[in-house]
Every structure is written in structure tokens, then in C-alpha cells.
Amino acid sequence: MTEPVFIITGAMAAGKSTIAKALAQRFNRAAYVEGDAFLRMIVRGEAVMGPVLDADARAQLSLRQQAATDSVRRFAEAGFAVVYEDILIGDDLRSAVDRLSDFEPRVVVLTPSADVLAQRDRDRPKTGYSDNFSPSVLAEALVRETPRIGLWLDSSEMSVEQVIDAILAPQ
């Protein structure tokens, strides 16, 4: 039996990393692929990622997502359950699913409210939002532009364990 491949997406501060790490812990052989890790590999010449992407930012984002799905593929082929988390909005989610289609990835879209996103962003060491880039911008883009595939969860009032249980529940 092939181990599952999961794609976890949502806005910044949606809990993607926390959920992805906890989900990976449920399997005997598992890999966690963090989309941001590929962005951090660029040590000079990093484009600005924000609500509007110029051509260079769009190209770097695509490169990051392709490198991440390549890594997902390598781990899955080696027999690992794989949990890939990244901000995949609109066609980016569809492209990631298409690149991994032979593994039939299970998509999870975390959609906590903009107020919860703002609070979580304030509570963590790294902040992604600002006066010019509020949580509602990304949250609304996710809902407006992203295809309705997979499991969509408003995790605003859910514990990590409740989210994991919902992900692993028979569909």
C-alpha cells in the first residue's frame, strides 16, 4: 500500500506548519516538506512576496513550489507518508495537485477567520502581516481564487488534535 501524500494550505498564520508537523507524527515513516524552506534557500536576490507579485516574485514562487513538489515526489517514492505545507492560492494549488496527481494527494485548506489569523500572527515570533497587508487580503484571496478541492476546514475554534482527526476521518 502506498503511503498518503497530503497538501496543507491556507493563509499565513492559518496553522499550516503546526498541523503538518502533527499530522506527519501520526505515521511510522513520514516526511514534512515545508514550502518556506525552499524560499529561504535563496540567500541573495530574493523577490518581495506580498499581496501583489511582480514577474520576478511570481517566477521565484513557482520555482519554490516546483522544488517542493519534486521533494514530495522523492519522499513518496521512497515509501514515506508526506505532508507538504505551503501557501497555495488559486492556480498554484491546482498546479501542485497536478504535479503530484499520481499520488492522489489529499488536499486540506485551513480557513480560520481573519481575526484569528491576525491574533496568531501577533502571537508568533515571525510576523507576515502589516498595516499594508492585512490577514483579510490573503484570507479573501484564498476563498475567492482557490478551486474547491479537498477538505476545507475553518479551524478557528479547533484544537490541533481536532484538525488532525478531521483530516484523517474517512471521507
N, C-alpha and C positions, 0 to 999 in steps of 0.2 A: 504494500500500500504506500502510495506517495504521501509524504508529509504535506500539510497545508501551507499555503502562501497567503499572507494577509497584507492588505494595503490599508493603512490607517491614515486618514487625512482630516483636516479641519483647519480653522484659522489659528494664528499664533495664540498660544496660551489656552488652547482647547483641551490640553491634556494628552496630546499625541504621544509624546515621549514616555510619560508615566504609564499610560495604558499599554503602549507597545512593549515596554520592558516587562511589565507584569504579565502580559499575555504570553510572551516568549518563555517566561518561567514555568508555564503550565505544561511544557513539552520536555521530553527527555533530551532531545537533540534539537537545539533551536539557535537561530541567529537573529540578531536585531540589526537592521540596516537603517541608519539614521540619515535622512536626506541632508541635514545641515552639515554632516561630516564632510560631504563632498564639496560643499561651498567653502568650508574652512581650509580645504586643500589649496585654494587659490591664495597665495601669500602676497602677491603684488598684482595690481591691475583689476582688483575686484570691482565689479559694477555695483551701483547702488540699487538695492532691491527695495521697492516701495509700491505704493498703490498704482503708479504708472511706470511701466518698464520701457526703457529705450531699447534700441536694437541690440546693443552690447549686453544689457541685463537679460534680455529675452534669450540671447544665444547662450549666456552662461547658465541660466536657469535650465535650459534644455540639455546642455552638457551635463549638468549635475544630475538631472533626472535620468538621463540615459546611463550614466555611470552607476547610479544607484540600482537601476533595474538590471544592469549587467551583473552587479554583485548579488542581487537577489537570485538571479538565474544560477549563478555558480554555486551558491549555498544550497539551493533547492536540488540541483543536480547531484550534489554530494550527499543528499539524504537528510537535510536539515529542514525542520519547520522554519519558515522565515516570516518575520514581521517587519515590514518596511513602513516607515512613517515619514511623511513629508507634507508640505502644503501643496496640494494638487487641486487646483481650481479649474473648472471648465474643461477644455480640451486636454489639459495636462493630465487629468485623471484618466480620461478615455485612452490617451496615448500609453500611459503606464500599464493599464489593464490590457491593451492590445499587445504591448511588447511581452507581456507575461501570460498571454492567453492560454498557452499550452499547459500552464499550471493551474488554470481556473482560479485565479486569486479571489479571495473573499474580501470585498471592499467594505470598510467601515468609515463612515463620515460622522465625525463628532461635531455637534452643533449646539454647544452651550450658548446661552444668551450673551449679547454684547456686554451687559453689566457684569456677568460672571467672567467673561474674557478680560475685562478691564481690571477687575479685582485680582484675578490670578496673575495678570501681568505685573500689577503693583507688588504682589507678594513674592515674586521670584527675583533672583539676583540679576538676570538679564531682562531688559525691557525692550519690547519691539514696537510698542505704540508710542505716539506723541500727540501733541496738540494738532499737528497737521495730518496725522494718520491714526484715526480713532479705531477701536475694535469693530465698530459697526461697519466701517468701509469693507473690511475683509470678510466679516460675517455675512454681509448682504451680497457681496460678490460671489461667495461660495454658494449661497442658496439660489441666486439668480442665474449663475452661469454653469453650474456643475450638473452633469447628467444625473438623473435619479437612479443610480445603480447601487446595489449593495444595501447595507443596513445603515440607516440614518438614525442617530441617537442624540436626543437633547440630553446631554449628560450634566446639565446644570445642577441638578439635585441628586445625582447618583454618586455612590462611592466607587472607588476603583474596582472593587470586587463585583459590584453590581454591573458595571460596564463589561467586565470580562465575562461574567456569567451570561449577559445578553448576547455577547459576540459568539460564545460557544454553544448557545442554545440551538437545538435543531431548528432549521429554518423551514 
